[in-house]
């Protein structure tokens, strides 16, 4: 590209120089010759004024000094040189001047101007001024040399400016090309830097937006795989343990209970898969597409699900339903998924009694999950994907819970380091009354 820009600029400059220099060179030549003829004519006129009519009878004639490097002479009607310098016999220009006209022309290698001398309405002589045309030609060539030097200088400057502009134009494109190759090599974090050229900046901006979209798409795909693997591990393990326990039961009634527990686990597994799929989409489903559930039911289901696993570890689960508003609904499935992650986190990383409660904040609800442990990591790093404070986890659960909260228009945060307390803020809405006086979602 750089060579192409230089060639285009050089061609444009060369055409401009030719179009300007050729007429200028011709104008210089014409002007110099015209100036020299004007000089000769002024000298001849000055000499004609000084000619006395008595010169024919021998009266001396005092002609002015001839032009520099030239000659000035007086000729009588018989074409004889009577005063000054010049050819001894008048030439064609002198002969024509006897016809009472000023003549400009060439004679031999000289520029010649002849002026008639009149007296009593008769031509009594001719003043002839001449100078070598070679002197004028030398001046013309000198001026043309200066003009050619100026043209060469102009072309040189044009090439230098063109090369500088070519570098300026090519650098952003070369940078964009390098970033494209880096992306091809797998570096999705490469971004084209802005330049001072608006059109190239538009291309770079579109390129960066495309990379950002691709990065987000790939991140969602990777997150989906990690989320699915993380969230499916616990239900699958529970299902396996339940089925193994069922195989050890000989009582048909007890076996039925074990199978019902396994069925409930598979349903939770199905719900988890659907929620992870929802989150893997670009911005999740619209708010109205997520089924609403009364708050007491969400808390009751979380208590039923986690009371047993915590009890097997010798720990208590206290679920405070006193402040749970019965007429307020929340997106049941994602909220239950988030609470499940927080309770699982308390089960694995916390200690002591686990408490689950809710607070009514008018337009939002605050779900608190706490235990008697202490969080030693920075609050900002807890929700980084892949970060696990004690090195025993995958660092996905809290990141997934945060993404689920954001997809609902809510927020998940660490509200206390000791005792460890996580707070989920979720937008809430009142249950809509149906035509028969009941409420939606009350079941």
C-alpha positions in Angstrom: 0.0 0.0 0.0 2.8 2.4 0.8 4.4 2.1 -2.6 1.0 2.5 -4.3 0.3 5.7 -2.3 3.8 7.1 -3.2 3.3 6.2 -6.9 -0.1 7.9 -7.0 1.2 11.0 -5.3 4.3 11.2 -7.5 2.2 10.8 -10.6 -0.2 13.6 -9.5 2.7 15.8 -8.6 4.5 15.1 -12.0 1.3 15.9 -14.0 0.9 19.1 -12.0 4.5 20.1 -12.6 4.3 19.4 -16.3 1.1 21.3 -16.7 2.6 24.3 -14.8 6.2 24.2 -15.9 5.8 23.9 -19.7 3.6 27.0 -20.1 5.8 28.8 -17.6 8.9 27.9 -19.6 7.4 29.2 -22.8 6.2 32.3 -21.0 9.8 32.9 -19.7 11.3 32.5 -23.2 8.7 34.8 -24.8 9.1 37.4 -22.0 12.9 37.5 -22.2 13.0 37.9 -26.0 10.2 40.6 -25.8 12.2 42.4 -23.1 15.3 42.4 -25.3 13.4 43.7 -28.3 11.9 46.5 -26.1 15.4 47.4 -25.0 16.6 47.6 -28.6 13.6 49.6 -29.7 14.1 52.2 -26.9 17.8 52.5 -27.9 16.8 53.0 -31.6 14.1 55.6 -30.8 16.6 57.4 -28.5 19.1 57.4 -31.4 16.5 58.6 -34.0 15.6 61.6 -31.9 19.2 62.8 -31.9 19.7 62.6 -35.7 19.9 66.0 -37.4 18.7 66.4 -41.0 22.0 68.0 -41.9 23.8 64.7 -41.4 23.4 64.2 -45.1 25.8 67.2 -45.7 28.4 66.0 -43.3 27.1 67.3 -40.0 28.4 64.8 -37.4 25.8 62.6 -35.6 26.0 61.8 -31.9 24.2 58.5 -31.3 23.6 57.3 -27.7 25.5 54.3 -26.3 24.3 51.0 -27.8 22.7 48.3 -25.6 25.0 46.2 -23.6 26.7 43.7 -25.9 24.8 45.2 -28.9 25.3 47.7 -31.8 23.6 50.9 -32.8 24.0 52.6 -36.2 22.5 55.2 -38.6 21.8 54.4 -42.2 21.0 56.8 -45.0 18.4 56.1 -47.7 21.1 54.5 -49.9 21.6 51.9 -47.1 25.1 53.1 -46.2 26.3 53.2 -42.6 26.8 56.8 -41.7 27.3 56.7 -37.9 27.6 54.2 -35.1 28.2 50.4 -35.5 26.6 47.8 -37.6 26.9 46.2 -41.0 28.4 48.5 -43.6 25.3 48.0 -45.8 21.8 48.0 -44.5 20.0 44.7 -44.4 16.4 43.8 -45.1 15.2 45.3 -41.8 16.8 48.6 -42.8 15.2 48.5 -46.2 11.8 47.8 -44.7 12.2 50.7 -42.2 12.7 53.1 -45.2 9.0 52.5 -45.8 8.3 54.5 -42.6 7.6 51.5 -40.3 9.3 50.2 -37.2 10.7 46.7 -37.9 11.4 44.0 -35.3 13.1 40.9 -36.6 16.2 38.8 -36.9 19.2 39.2 -39.1 21.8 36.5 -39.0 22.3 35.6 -35.4 21.1 39.0 -34.1 17.9 40.4 -32.8 17.3 43.6 -34.8 15.0 46.7 -34.4 15.0 49.4 -37.0 13.3 52.9 -36.6 12.9 55.3 -39.5 14.1 58.9 -39.1 11.6 61.3 -40.7 11.9 65.0 -41.7 9.4 67.0 -43.7 7.2 63.9 -44.2 10.2 62.1 -45.7 12.4 59.3 -44.4 15.9 60.6 -44.3 17.5 57.7 -42.6 17.1 54.6 -40.4 18.5 53.8 -36.9 19.3 50.2 -36.5 19.8 48.5 -33.0 20.9 44.9 -32.7 22.2 42.4 -30.1 23.3 38.8 -30.4 20.3 36.4 -29.8 22.7 34.0 -28.2 22.9 36.2 -25.1 19.1 36.1 -24.8 19.2 32.4 -25.4 21.7 31.9 -22.6 19.4 33.8 -20.2 16.5 31.7 -21.3 18.4 28.5 -20.6 19.5 29.8 -17.2 15.9 30.6 -16.3 14.8 27.2 -17.5 17.5 25.5 -15.4 16.2 27.4 -12.3 12.7 26.3 -13.2 13.8 22.7 -13.7 15.6 22.8 -10.3 12.4 24.1 -8.7 10.4 21.2 -10.4 12.9 18.6 -9.1 12.7 20.1 -5.6 8.9 20.1 -5.8 8.9 16.5 -6.9 11.3 15.6 -4.1 9.2 17.3 -1.5 6.1 15.6 -3.0 7.8 12.2 -2.7 8.8 12.8 0.9 5.3 14.0 1.9 3.8 11.1 0.0 6.0 8.6 1.9 5.2 10.2 5.2 1.5 10.1 4.4 1.8 6.6 3.2 3.3 5.6 6.5 0.6 7.4 8.3 -2.2 5.8 6.3 -0.6 2.3 6.3 0.4 2.1 10.0 -3.2 1.7 11.3 -4.0 -0.8 8.6 -0.9 -2.7 9.4 -1.8 -2.6 13.1 -5.3 -3.9 12.2 -3.7 -6.7 10.2 -1.4 -7.6 13.1 -4.4 -7.8 15.5 -6.4 -9.9 13.0 -3.5 -12.3 12.7 -3.3 -12.4 16.5 -7.0 -13.2 16.7 -6.5 -15.9 14.1 -3.7 -17.3 16.4 -6.2 -17.4 19.3 -5.7 -14.1 21.1 -9.2 -12.8 21.4 -8.1 -10.0 23.7 -6.3 -8.2 20.9 -7.8 -4.9 20.0 -7.0 -2.3 17.3 -5.8 1.0 18.6 -7.4 4.2 17.4 -5.7 6.4 14.9 -6.1 10.0 13.6 -7.9 8.8 10.4 -11.7 8.7 10.8 -12.4 6.2 8.1 -9.8 3.7 9.4 -11.0 4.3 13.0 -14.5 3.3 11.8 -13.1 0.0 10.5 -11.1 -0.5 13.7 -14.1 0.2 15.8 -16.3 -2.3 13.8 -13.4 -4.8 14.1 -13.2 -4.4 17.9 -17.0 -4.6 18.3 -17.0 -7.8 16.2 -14.2 -9.2 18.4 -16.1 -8.2 21.6 -19.2 -9.9 20.4 -17.2 -13.1 19.5 -15.5 -13.0 22.8 -18.8 -12.7 24.7 -20.3 -15.5 22.6 -17.3 -17.8 23.3 -17.4 -16.7 27.0 -21.0 -17.7 27.2 -20.3 -21.0 25.6 -17.4 -21.7 28.0 -19.4 -20.6 30.9 -22.3 -22.8 29.9 -20.0 -25.8 29.8 -18.5 -25.0 33.2 -21.9 -24.1 34.7 -23.5 -27.3 33.5 -20.6 -29.4 34.7 -20.6 -27.6 38.1 -24.4 -27.6 38.7 -25.0 -31.1 37.4 -22.3 -32.7 39.6 -24.1 -32.4 42.9 -27.6 -33.6 41.7 -26.0 -36.5 39.8 -24.1 -37.5 42.9 -27.2 -37.3 45.0 -29.2 -39.4 42.5 -26.4 -42.0 42.5 -26.4 -42.2 46.3 -30.2 -42.4 46.4 -30.4 -45.2 43.9 -27.6 -47.1 45.7 -29.5 -46.7 48.9 -32.6 -48.0 47.1 -30.8 -51.1 46.0 -30.0 -51.9 49.6 -33.6 -51.6 50.7 -35.6 -54.9 51.0 -38.8 -53.2 52.1 -41.1 -52.3 49.2 -42.6 -49.3 51.1 -39.2 -47.9 51.9 -38.0 -48.6 48.4 -40.9 -46.5 47.1 -39.7 -43.6 49.3 -36.2 -43.9 48.0 -37.4 -43.9 44.4 -39.6 -40.8 45.1 -36.5 -39.1 46.4 -34.6 -40.1 43.3 -37.4 -38.7 41.1 -37.3 -35.4 43.0 -33.6 -35.3 42.4 -34.0 -35.8 38.7 -36.6 -33.1 38.6 -34.2 -30.7 40.3 -31.6 -31.8 37.7 -34.0 -31.0 34.9 -34.7 -27.6 36.4 -31.0 -26.9 36.8 -30.3 -27.8 33.1 -33.1 -25.5 32.0 -31.8 -22.6 34.1 -28.2 -23.0 32.9 -29.5 -23.1 29.3 -31.5 -19.9 30.0 -28.4 -18.2 31.3 -26.3 -19.3 28.4 -28.4 -17.2 26.0 -27.1 -13.7 25.3 -29.2 -11.9 27.9 -31.4 -14.6 29.3 -35.1 -14.8 28.8 -37.3 -11.7 29.3 -38.4 -11.1 32.8 -42.0 -12.1 32.0 -40.8 -15.5 30.6 -39.5 -16.6 34.0 -42.3 -18.3 36.0 -43.1 -16.5 39.3 -43.4 -18.3 42.6 -44.5 -17.1 46.1 -41.6 -16.3 48.4 -42.7 -18.7 51.2 -42.8 -21.6 48.7 -39.2 -20.8 47.5 -37.9 -20.8 51.1 -39.8 -23.9 52.0 -38.5 -25.8 49.0 -34.9 -24.7 49.8 -35.4 -25.9 53.5 -36.7 -29.3 52.4 -33.8 -29.8 49.9 -30.9 -28.8 52.2 -32.2 -29.8 55.7 -31.2 -33.4 55.2 -27.7 -32.9 53.7 -26.8 -30.4 56.5 -28.2 -32.7 59.2 -26.1 -35.6 57.9 -23.1 -33.4 58.5 -24.3 -32.6 62.1 -25.3 -29.0 61.2 -28.6 -27.2 61.6 -30.6 -25.2 59.0 -32.8 -22.4 60.3 -35.2 -21.0 57.9 -36.9 -17.7 59.0 -40.2 -17.3 57.3 -41.6 -14.6 59.6 -40.8 -11.7 57.2 -41.6 -13.7 54.1 -44.4 -11.7 52.3 -47.0 -14.2 51.0 -48.4 -11.8 48.3 -45.0 -11.1 46.7 -43.7 -13.3 43.9 -40.2 -13.8 42.6 -38.7 -15.8 39.7 -38.9 -19.1 41.4 -36.5 -21.3 39.4 -33.4 -18.9 39.2 -33.9 -17.7 42.8 -34.1 -21.3 44.0 -30.9 -22.1 42.0 -29.1 -19.1 43.5 -30.1 -20.1 47.1 -29.1 -23.6 46.4 -25.6 -22.5 45.4 -25.3 -20.3 48.5 -26.5 -23.1 50.8 -24.1 -25.5 49.1 -21.3 -23.0 49.6 -22.2 -22.7 53.3 -22.3 -26.5 53.5 -18.9 -27.0 52.0 -17.0 -23.9 53.1 -18.9 -22.7 56.2 -19.4 -24.1 59.7 -22.0 -24.1 62.4 -25.7 -23.3 61.9 -26.8 -22.1 58.5 -29.5 -19.5 58.5 -31.8 -18.6 55.6 -34.1 -15.6 55.8 -35.8 -12.9 53.8 -36.3 -9.1 54.2 -39.0 -7.0 52.5 -37.5 -3.9 51.0 -40.7 -2.6 49.3 -39.7 -3.0 45.6 -37.2 -5.7 46.2 -36.6 -8.7 48.5 -33.3 -9.4 50.3 -32.5 -13.1 50.8 -29.8 -13.7 53.4 -27.8 -16.9 53.7 -25.4 -17.0 56.6 -23.3 -19.4 58.7 -20.9 -19.1 61.6 -17.8 -19.2 59.5 -15.5 -16.4 58.3 -14.7 -15.2 54.8 -11.0 -14.3 54.5 -10.9 -13.4 50.8 -11.6 -10.0 49.3 -15.3 -9.6 48.6 -14.6 -8.5 45.0 -12.6 -11.7 44.2 -15.2 -14.1 45.6 -17.3 -13.8 42.5 -14.5 -14.2 40.0 -14.9 -17.2 37.9 -12.2 -19.8 38.6 -11.3 -18.3 42.0 -11.5 -20.6 45.0 -10.3 -19.2 48.3 -9.3 -22.5 49.9 -8.3 -24.3 46.7 -10.9 -27.1 47.2 -13.5 -25.8 44.7 -13.8 -24.9 41.1 -14.6 -21.3 41.7 -17.7 -21.5 39.5 -20.7 -21.6 41.9 -20.6 -18.0 43.2 -19.8 -16.7 39.7 -22.8 -18.6 38.3 -25.0 -17.3 41.2 -23.9 -13.7 40.4 -24.7 -14.1 36.7 -28.1 -15.6 37.5 -28.8 -12.6 39.8 -27.8 -10.1 37.1 -30.0 -11.9 34.5 -33.0 -11.2 36.8 -32.1 -7.6 37.3 -30.9 -8.2 40.8 -27.6 -8.3 42.7 -25.6 -10.8 44.8 -23.0 -9.5 47.3 -21.1 -10.5 50.4 -22.8 -8.4 53.1 -20.7 -9.6 56.1 -17.4 -11.4 56.4 -18.1 -12.6 60.0 -20.4 -14.3 60.3 -20.2 -15.1 56.6 -23.4 -13.7 55.0 -24.4 -13.5 51.4 -27.3 -11.3 50.4 -29.4 -11.7 47.2 -31.4 -8.7 46.1 -34.3 -9.6 43.7 -36.9 -7.3 42.2 -40.4 -8.4 43.4 -43.9 -7.8 42.2 -47.3 -8.2 43.8 -49.3 -11.3 42.8 -52.0 -10.5 40.3 -55.6 -11.2 41.3 -57.5 -13.6 39.1 -61.2 -13.4 38.1 -62.3 -15.9 40.7 -60.7 -14.0 43.6 -57.6 -16.2 43.9 -54.0 -15.3 43.2 -51.6 -16.4 40.5 -49.0 -19.0 41.5 -50.5 -19.9 44.8 -51.1 -23.4 43.6 
